[in-house]
Amino acid sequence: MSVWVGGSIPVIFSYFSEFMPRVRRGAMISALATFWMAGNLLAAGLAWMVIPRTWAHVSLGGLDFQSWRLFVMLCSVPSLTSALVFKLVMPESPKFLMESGQEEEAVRVFKQMFEMNVKGTEKAFPEFGLRTSSKRRGEREDVRAPGSRRERLMIALKKGLEPIQQIFRGPFRVRSAALLVVFYCISFGYYGLWMWFPELFTRVEGGGSPCANVSLPSPVHNQSCDPVKTAVYMEGFIVAASNLPGNVLTVLIMDSTGGKVLLSGSLLMSSLSVFLIYVVQTKAQSLVLSCVFSGVSVIAWNALDVVGTELYPTQLRSSALGFFTGVGRVAAIMGNVVFGKLVDTNCTVPILLVSALLLTGGLVALLLPQTRQTELT
């Protein structure tokens, strides 16, 4: 499932950005990114309502249908409905159609957009022509060239890897290297820490630093079989809801400030909030700082979505975002592994490592060019 979800993320931001006007693109992409918070809230709320319920425990032959299975089924509904909407309702990006030499289809989409925007008025669709690259059309014909199955596969693989090679050449080289570091740092830090928030909350139940109260497995029974306290779901919901101020802020000031400034500033503030988690002494303090981290780091994610779509031309945009998202997923796995290995033996190391990585990402982000209200190419 993660493979398919990961593949949709870079595509949706590239697709959405190519429909947006230049002066409002940053705010609109930030608004799109707020649905990440909405999804987190929905998942946390569903988990809170469904998983603790005992009535959802049913035995169906050899299948022990428990409440968590119902939760997983409900979480699949948004993906299914989104796929149907894209398939049946949404048009292809006209910018992509022009780049690929499909002039008539691009004009049809432009007409559809025009009619939606002037609905209720007497304006008529203006007549115009499009000039597209014959080189692009020729490239598409090369992909369909006859040959053995292996040859066609190798040609397709080469074509697929070519955009990744291009983003590390010429004028894109510095920005791509900087984005690589930023994606790695924020993914390692955010996902590594996010997954372990419940454990850190548990450790400060009776007071003291989360790294001073190391939880050890019980020698009598396996604690993973114990029912999870309802408070865990409430705390997860609160932390997810703390994204709201950061999302609202990015929508309001993204177009005036620019993604680069917000990205760098929010990463630096995230670094500070993680460092302070190390020194908290009460559960309330830990929850507050976790909410601060969540609210500030979401600004970095939103800014990264905006900057990533604006740094590359149409023929490279989705491939670049897909590559960097893949790097982020690898970093997220590494972050979880590092936390899992060290959280019981030396909790200080992963927390300070996350703080250092977020600091590094914030400083490296300053190397990125300012893309505020630039035209997409």
N, C-alpha and C positions, 0 to 999 in steps of 0.2 A: 504494500500500500504506500509506503513512504517513497518508493521509486516514482510512482505516478503522481503523487502530490508534489514532490520536488520538481518534477518536470513541468507542472502547470504554473508554478510561481513565476519564473522568469518570463513566460509567455504572456501571462495576464497583464503584467506591468508594461511590457513592450506594446502589446495590443492597445491597452487603454491610453497610453501616452500619445499614440499616433492619431487619436481622435480629438485630443485636447488643444484649445488655442494656446498660443505661446504665453500670453499674459496671465493665464489662470492654471497653467499646467502643473506647477509645483503644488498649489493648494489642492487641486483635484486628485493628484496622485497621492497626496497625504491623506485626503478623505477616503480614497480607496483603501489605503493601508490601515485605516481605523477599523476595518472589518476583521482584521487580525484580532484586535481587542474584543470585538463582538463575538468572534468565534471562541476566544478564551473564556469569556464570560458565559457563553452558552454551554461550553463543555464543563466548566466548573459548577455552574448551576445545575446542570443535568446530573453530574456526579453526586452533588450534594442531595438532590431529590431522589435519585434512583438507587444508587449503590447501597446505602444503608438499609433499604427496605427489604424486609424478610418475605413479603408477599410475592416477590418476583422470583422465588426459588421454586422451580418445578422440575420434576424428573420426567424426561421424555425418553423412555427406553434406556439406552446406554448413555444418553446425554444428560448431564447434570446442568440444567439451565438455571444459572444464578443471575442475580441482579446486574452483575457487571457485563454479562452477555447482552442484556437488554440495553444497557448504556452504550455498548459498541454499535449495536444495530441503529439506535437513534442518531449516533454520531455520523453514520454513513449517509443519512438522508440529505444533508446539504450538498454533498459531493454529487450525488445522483441527480438532484434537481438542477444543479449548476451545469452539469454535462448536457442535460436535455435542453436547457435554455440556450447554451452556446450552439448546439447543433441545429435547433429549430428556429431560433429568433435572431441571433447576432450575425451581422455581416462580416466579411473579411475586411481587414484594414486596407483602405484605398492606397495608402503609401506603399504597403507591401505589394499590392497589385500593380502599381506603376513601376516599381523596381523590378518586378518579374515579367514585365511586358504585357500585362493583361489590361489593355486600355479600355475596352468596352465594359468589362466588369467593374473597373474603377469608376467609370462614369456613372454606371448604374448605382453604385454605393453612394457616390457624391449626390446623386439625385435623391436617393432615399434620405440622406442626412438633411438635405435642403428642405424637403417636404416636411420633415419632423420639426425643423427649426422655425419654419414660417407658417406652420399650421394655423388656420384661422385668418390668414391674410390673403390678398389677391396677387402676391408676387409670383412671377413665373420663373421657372428654372432657366438660367442664362445659357446660351449656346457657347461652347468653348471646346478647344481641342487639347489633347495631351501629347506630349512628346516623351517617349520612354526610350530606354537604352536598348539598342539592337544587340549589344554585347550580352546583356542579361538574358535576352531571348535565346541567344546562341548557347549560353551556358546551360539553360534548361533543356535544350535539345541534346546536348552532350550527355546529360544524365540518362536520357532515354535511348542512347545509342545501342544498337544490337551488340551482342556478345554472349559469352558463356555466363552462367549464373555467378561464378566466382569472380569473373572480370567486372560484372555490373556491381557486385558487392564491394569490391575493392575501389571502384570509381566512386560509389556512394560514400564509402568510409573516408576516402581522401577528400571529397567535397565537404563532408561533415567536419573534418578536422581543420580544414583550411581557415575558417573564420577564427578559430582559437589561435592559430599561428599568426594571423594578421593583427590581432589585438596586442601582441607583444613585439610588434615591429613599428618602425618609423615613429610618427607622432603619437601613437597610442601606447608606446612602450612604458613611459614613466607613469602615466595614469593607471595603466593596468597593473604594474608592480605595486603601486600604492594601494589600489583597490584590493589586490590579493592579500596584502597584510591586514588591511582594515577588516575585510570579511572574516579572515581567520581569527583575529583578535576578538571581535565582537561575538562571533559564534561560539568560540571556545569559552569565553567568559559568561555569556548570557545563558546558554543552555547547560553548561556545566554547573552553574550556580542555581539556576531555576529548578532543576530536578531535585536538588538537595535542600531546598528551603524547608520542606516538612521536617526533615531530620534536624536541621538547625533550630527550628522552633521547639522541637521536643527537648533538645538539650538545655534550653534556657527556662524550662518549666519551673524549676526551683530556684532560679537566679544564677548568676555567674556567666562567664564568657562561653559561647557555644563550643569553642575549642578547648575549654578546660573540662567540660563535662562529656567525656567520651562514652558513648553507649556501647556496651558489650553484650553479645548474644547470651541469652539465658541458657545455662547448662541443662535445665530440666526439660524444656520444650522449645519448639521452633516458634519464635515470636511472629514470623511472617504469617502464621495461621490465625493470629489473634484478629478480631474485628478492629477495623480502623476507627479511631475516635471521630465523631461527627465534627469536632472543632477543626480537624484538618481540612475538611471541605470548606468550612466557613472562611478559614484563613486563606485558602487558595482562591476563593471567590473575591476576597478583599484585595489581595495582591493583583489579581487580574483586573479588577475595577480601577485600580490606581493608575492604569494606563490612560484613563480618560483625560486628565489635565494635559498630559504630554501630547496626546492626539489633537486635542482642541488647539493647543498652542501652535503645533506645526501647520495646521490648516490655516490659521490666522496670519502667521508671519513668514511662511515659507517663501512666498513670492517676493516679499520685500527684503528678506534677509539672505536667502539663498541656502542651498543644501550644504555647501561646504562649511560655512560657519556653524550651522546647527549640528552637523555631523561631528565636527571636532569638539565643539563646546560640550555637547551631551556625553561624548565618550569620556572626556576629562572629568565631568561631574559624576558619571557612573563609576569611574575608578575611585573617586573619593568616597562615594557611598559604600562601595564594597569594602574598602579599607576600614571604615567605621563599623561595619558589621562585626569585624574581628574583635572590637573592644567593647561591644554592648554587654550589659549586665542583667537585663531583664527581658522577658518575652515580649513585653509591649515595645521596648526599644528595638528589638530585633524585627518585629512586625512593621514598625514605622520605617526603619531603614530599608527593609525589603520593598515596601511600597514606594519609597523614594527611588530606589534603584530601578524598579519596574517602570515608574512614570518617566524617569529621565532617559533610560535606555531605549524606550519606545521612540523617543525623538530621534535617536541615532538610527534606528531601523527605518523610520519614515524618510529621514534625510538620505539614507543610503539607497532607498528605492528611487527617490527622485534623481539623485546624482548618477546612479547607475544607468538609468534610461536616457539621460541627457549627454553622457560622455561619448556615445558611439553612434555611428550612422545606422540607418535602417537595416542594411544587410548584415551588420555585425551585432546589433543590439541584443536580440534574444539569445544568440550563441554566447555572447560575453556574460550576460546575466546568468545563463544556465551554468557556465563554467564556474563563475564565482560562487553561485549558490551551492554547487557541488563541493567546492572547497570548504564552504561554510558547514556543510553536513559532515564532512570528515572531521573538521575542527570540533563540532558539537559532540561527535562520538568520542574523540580524544578527551574532551573536557569531562564528560561523564565517567570515562574510565579512570582518569587521574583522580577525580573526586572520590570515586568508589574505592580506589586503592589506598588513598591517603587520609580519608575523612576520619577513620578510627585510629590511625597510628600517628599522624602528624597533620592535624586539621589546619594548622597555620599555613602550611606550604600552599595548598590549592587556593585558599582565599587570597593570600598575598600575590600569588601567581596571576589570578584573575585580575586583581587590581592593577598589576604591572602591565598586563597585556592590554587592558582597556586604555591605560595611559599611553602606551605605545601606539595603539590605533588612533587615538586622538591627535597625537603629534604628527603621525604619518599622513593623516587626512589633510593637513595643511599643505601638502604637496600637490593635492588635486586642483585642477583649474576651477575657477568660478563659472558655473553654467546657468546662473539665474536668468531666466527669460531669453535664452538663446533659441534660435530656430533649430528644429530637428532636421538633420540632413539625411 
